[in-house]
Amino acid sequence: MDRETRVFAERHFRGLHGCLPGGACRTPERADFIEKPDSFSYADFFKGYLLPNLPCVFSSAFTEGWGSRRHWVTRSGKPDFDYLLQKYGDMVVPVANCGVQEYNSNPKEHMPLRDYISYWKEYIQENYSSPRGCLYLKDWHLCRQGGLPQHGPDSCPVIPLSVGIHRVSPMEDVYTLPVYFSSDWLNEYWDALDVDDYRFVYMGPAGTWSPFHADIFRSFSWSVNICGRKKWLLFPPGQEEALRDRHGSLPYDVTSPALLDTRLYPSHMHCEPPLEITQEAGEMLFVPSGWHHQVHNLEDTISVNHNWVNGCNLAAMWRFLQRELQAVQQEIHEWRDTMLDWHHHCQVIMKSCSGINYEEFYHFLKIIAERRLLTLADGADTGKPEGACGAGLGPQQAAFDISRIAEVLASVTANPDFQRVDTSTFSLQPGDLLQQLEEAVAASLSL
């Protein structure tokens, strides 16, 4: 990030006055198509799509050097089952049954990849049909299983490439992390803990699909088709409210004729049509924060996907977590006066349902903040230029990140539910961290 981009971003957030836009956003007529890597900078993406929270599609030129596009795909553009079996056949993968609805998702099982590929071949031979149902390999943490390189400040060297992307690791030539998505706090945090990540591989035959949803924690996501084609149906933030049924629940399938029944879906007529995108092989889609979507594989398809959070959608993540806690509190409100330590139990239930609670959210902020403070100090002490601190993270990006964490942490520390969290064992008290961040923000004004 350069200074001009940082100033532009900080002016944008000052204009919001700490609030997120309310009401339903209008659906754009189309998503912009970014054709040439050498004429599209990080600043272009940051100003044009990340800040305004708008989707865009990157051409296959951005991924033409990826090893997975050579090795995982046959000359005819189909999945190379032989290579995948040889390389990853013994790995255990999660597989969802697209033909079975379990609440608003699909039931999952685990099996070796070789068993899934055997099923997939038979499914194709039987004219895309099987008594086992329509099975979709989803949310495979191949990176954590050792098959893909991880990316983060402490993992491996990052070598800038001339076409605007970063080489992630010499471990295997599978894919490279686009520089546009390199400010990824979610995976940086989980890599630091070494317990999880939000990097996934998806594989499935034509007809597999993902039900209607918004991404975890209201994260951004990016998705690249290694081979095959996908159809995306995207709804801007707020439009999903018109899709709720009379009980307040969101639909499982937005293409279902049931949505036309005004008795079941009384507000459906007020929902704008979705933004429909057909993603071709090699293309990369940026999915903004809070955009609900449904995805269908039009052909046999393999994709790589990341979920990520940074300073641009941190406030959206915090607002989402507040709503999640409120939902838990409403569910068990009748036991508030009889349950010992009711507020603590709400936090426990929230983490079980959402994967994170207020305590862990604070630790997430703390780890990222401490790293940015070190980056800022390192840049000031050594006079390193922007981008010299690895992964494109220089003083300007660190200063921007610190300003965003400070604003959200101020809201967190003022939140009554967070004030009930026992912070006595925290290595750094929230108020002390906030003071450090505010001092750093003041000192960085001259950068």
N, C-alpha and C positions, 0 to 999 in steps of 0.2 A: 504494500500500500504506500502510495506517495502522499505528500502533505496535502496536495490539492484535493485528493479523494477523501482523506480523513476530514478535512474542513467541511467538505460537501456533506459527508455523512453526519457529522456532529450537528450541523445546521438543520439537517433533516430531522433528527431526533429532538432537538430543541423545539422545533415547530410542533411536535406532537405533544409537548408539555407532559411527558410521562404517561400519556394515554395511548391506547391502541385505537385505530379507526373503528367506529361502531357501525352497526347496520350491515346489510348484505352488500358485498361488492358486485359490481356489474361483470358479466362474463365477456371477455374480449372476443372479438370476431375470429381471431386466429392467434396462433403462437408464432413469434418471430423465428425465422430460420437463420442460424448463423453458419455461414458457408465456409469462410477461410480462416484457419487458425492464426496465420501470420498478420492479420489485420484486425484482430479482436483481442483487446487487452483485458487484464484483470479489472482495471478501472472501468472499462466499458461494461463488463458484466455486473460489477458492483453497483454502478449508478443506474444502469438500465433495467436490471432484473432482480438483483438481490434486495436492494433497498425498497423498490416499489412492490416487491413480492409478486412478480409476474413470471409465468412459465416461458421457456424458450427451448428450441431444439437445435442441437449442434450437429453439423453434418458428419458423415462417416470419416471425413478427412482428419478429424480430431482424434480418432482411434485407430487409424490405419496402421500404426506401428505396433499395436498390441499383439503380444505373442498368442493370446487366446484366440484372436481372430485368424491366426494362421494354423495353430495346432488343434483347436477344438472343433474346427469346421472343415468339412470336405470341400473339394474343388467345386462341387455343385451347390455349396452353400448350406448343406445339412449338418446336423451335429455329427461329429466324428466319434462314433461310439467306441471304435477300437482304441483310439488314443485315450479317451476318457477312462475306459476300463483298465488299460495298462497303467495309467498314471494315478488314478484315484479309486479303482474298483473296490478296494477293501474298506474304504472309509464309510462310516455310518452316516446316513443322511435323513433329514426330516421330510416326510411325504404327506401331503394333505389330499383328502378325497373331495374333489370339487363337486361331486354329485350328492354330497350329504351336508345338510345345514345343521350346524351346532351353534345355537344362538345366532350371532351374526358372523360366524366364521365356519371353518371346516375342521372336522376331526383329523388328528395327525397320528402317524405311526413312524417308527424308525426302522430302516433296513440298510444293508450294504448297498452302495451305489451299483454294484454289478447286478443285484436283484432288481433294482429300479430300472436299469437299462434293459434287462431281459424283459420286464413287463412292457417297457416302452416299444421295443421291437415287435412284440406280439400284438400290442395295441395297434400299431401301424399295419401289420399284416392282416389284422381282422377288421380292416377298414375303419380304424379309429373307434373301436368298440371293445369292451371287455366286461366280463361278469364281475370283475373286481372294482369296476367304476372308473372314473376319470381321475387319475392320480397325478399330482403336481408336486415336484420337488421344490420346496419353498424354504426360505430363511436358513439356508445352509451356511454355517460359519466356516467356510473353507479356509479363511485366513487363520483363524485360531486353531484349526486342526493341522496347520503346518503346510498347507498346500499353496498359500498365497503370502506374499510379503505384507507386513504390517507397516503402517506409516505413523510416525510420531516423532517428537523431538528427541526421544531417547531410544529409538529403535534402530535406525539405520541411516546411512548418509543419503541425502537428497541432492541429486545432481540436476541443475536446471537444463532444460532442453530448449532448443531454438524455436520450437513451434508452440510455446506457451503452456507446456505441461512439465511435470516433474517426474523423473525416474524415481521409483520408490525403493527398489532394492535389487541387488544383483542375484538374489536367491533364486529367482525364476522369472523368466520373461513371460509374464501372464498379462498384466495390465499396468498402466501408469495412472497415478492420481492427477487429474486435471488441476492446474493451478487455481482455477476459478473456485474450486471446492476445497482448497487446502486449509482454510481456516475452519477446522473441524474440531470443536471442543468436545463433542460427545465421545468420539473415538479416542481423542487425546486423553480424556479422563479415564475411560475404561482400560486403555493401554497402560496407564500409570498404575492402576490397581491390578492389572493382569488377571482379570476374571471374566471379561466379556468384551463384545464389540458389536457394532452395528454395521457390519460389512457382510453382504449376503450374495449368494449365487442362487439363481432360479433356473430350473430346467423343466420343460414339459412339452407334451405334444400339442398340436392344434386343438383348440377347444378348452384347454385349461384356462383358468381365470382366477382373479382375486376379487372377492366381494367388496362392496362399497365401504370405504373407510377413510380416515385421515391418519397420517403417519404419527408414530409414537412421539409423545411429548410435544406435538406440533412442530416436529423437526422439519427441516428441508430434506429433500432426497434427490439423488440423481440416479439415473438408470441407463445402462448401455446394452443394446442388443448385440450380443456376440454373433448370433445368427438368428434368423427368423424375423417376424413382424408382430407388433402389438398394436391393439387399439385401446387408447386411453379415453375415458370420459371424466373430465375434470370440472369441478364446481368450485368457484371462488368462495372464500370465507363468508359465511352468513347465508349463502344460498341453500345449504343443507337444512336450514330450519324449516323451509317450506316442504321438505321431503319427509318430515316426521309424520307418523301415523297419529291416530286420535289418542293413543296412549303416550305419545311423546317419544316413541322409539324411531330410530333411523332405519331405513330399509336395508335388507340384505342384498337385493339386486335391483338397481335403479332401472333396469330394462324390463322388469316384470309388469305385465298388464294390470296387476293388482293396484298399481299406483294410480290408475285412471279411475278407480272407485272412490268418489269424493266422500263416501261415508267412512271409508278407512283412512283416506289421506285427504283431509278437508282443505289443506293449503297447497296441494300439489300444483294447482293451476297458477299459483303465484311464483313458481320456480322457473327461472330462465333455463332454456336448453343448455346442456353442458358444452364445454369446449371439447371438441372431438379431435384427437390427434392420432394419426397412423404413424407409428415409429418403425422405420425401416432398419434393416441389418446395419450395424456399425454406428447408427445414430445414437446420440446422447440427449436425454430429456432432463431438464431441470424442473422439479416439482416444488413449487413454493410452499411456505409454511401455512398449515391450516386449510389447504385445498383438499377437500374430499374427492376421492376418485375411485374408479372401478377399472380393472385392466383385463383385457382378453387377449390370449395368444391366438393369432390368426394362422400361424404356421408352427411347426416344430421349432421351439425357441429356447435359447439360452441367454440369460442376462446377468449382469453384475450390477449390484445396487448398494448404495450407502445411504444411511440416514445421518444427518449432521445438524448440529446446533452451533451458532456463534453469536456475536454481539448483535446481529441484525434481527434474530428471532428469539433472543433470550427473554425479552419481556413477554412474548407470546407463550413461551414455555412456562414462565412463572404464573401467568394468568390461567393457563390450563391446569396447573397443579392446584391452584386455589379452588378451581371448579371441581376437580376430582375430590378434594377433601370435603368440600361442601356436600357433594353427592353422598359420600360415606357418612357424614354427620346426619344427613337427613334419613338415611337408611336405618340407623341405629339410635335415632333421637329418643325413642321411647324408653331407652335404658340409661339415659344421661344421668338421672338422679339416683339410680340404683347400682350402676356399674362402677366399681372402684377404678379410678384413674381412666375415666371415659375418654379424655382427650388423647391419652397415650394409645389406647386401643384403636382410636380412629386413625392415628398415624400408622400403626401396625397393619391395619386392614388396607389402608391406602397403598402402602408399599407392596402388599401381596397382590393387589389388583392392578396397580399402575407401574410397578417396578421401581418406584422411587417415592420417598416421602420428604418432608421438610428438612429433616436432619441431613439426609443424603444430598439434597439439593444444595444445602449450605456447603457441604464438603466439596461438591462439584464446583461451586463458585470459588471456594478457597484454593483448590488445587490450580485452577486456571489462573486465578488472580496472582498467586505466588509465582507462577511461571512467567507471567507477563511483567511483574515487577522486576524479576531477575533480568529479563530481556531488556527492559528499559534501563536498568542500572548498567548492564553490560554494554549496551549501545552508547550510553553517556560516558562510561569510563574509558572505552577503547576508541570511541569515534567511528565505530563500524558504520558503513553505509547501509541504507535500506536494503533488505534481502540478504544481508551477510550473516544473519543469525539462524539460518536453516529454515527450510520449508517456506521461504519468502516472508518469514516473520521478522520484521525489523522494528525500529523504535516507533514509527508512525502507526503500524498495525497494533503494537503493544499498547500505545497510548489510547488508541480508539477502544480496544478491548477493555482496558481498565476503566474508561469512562462509562462504558455500558454496564460493566459489573457493578460499579459504584452506584449507579442509578437504581438497578434492580435490587442490590443488597440493601439499600436504604429503605425500599419498600418492604423487603423481607423482614428486616429488624423491627419495623413499625407494625407488622402484622400481629394481631392478638394471638392467633393460633401458634405462630412461631415463637412468640414470647412465652408460651407454655411449654415449649420443648426444653428438656433438661440439657443445658450446654455446659454443665460444670466440668465435664471430662474433655471438652474440646481443647485441642492444643493451642488454638488461637480464638479468642472470644470474638463474636461477630462485630461488636462495636469497635474493637481494636483493629480488626481488618478493614472495616469501613473507614476508619480514620486514616489508615495507611493509604487506602485507595484515593480518598479525597485529597490528601497531600500530594500524591503522585499526579492526580489530574491537574492540580494547580501548578505543579512544577513543569508539567509537559506542555503548558500553553505556549512556551517559547520555543518548542521543538520546530 
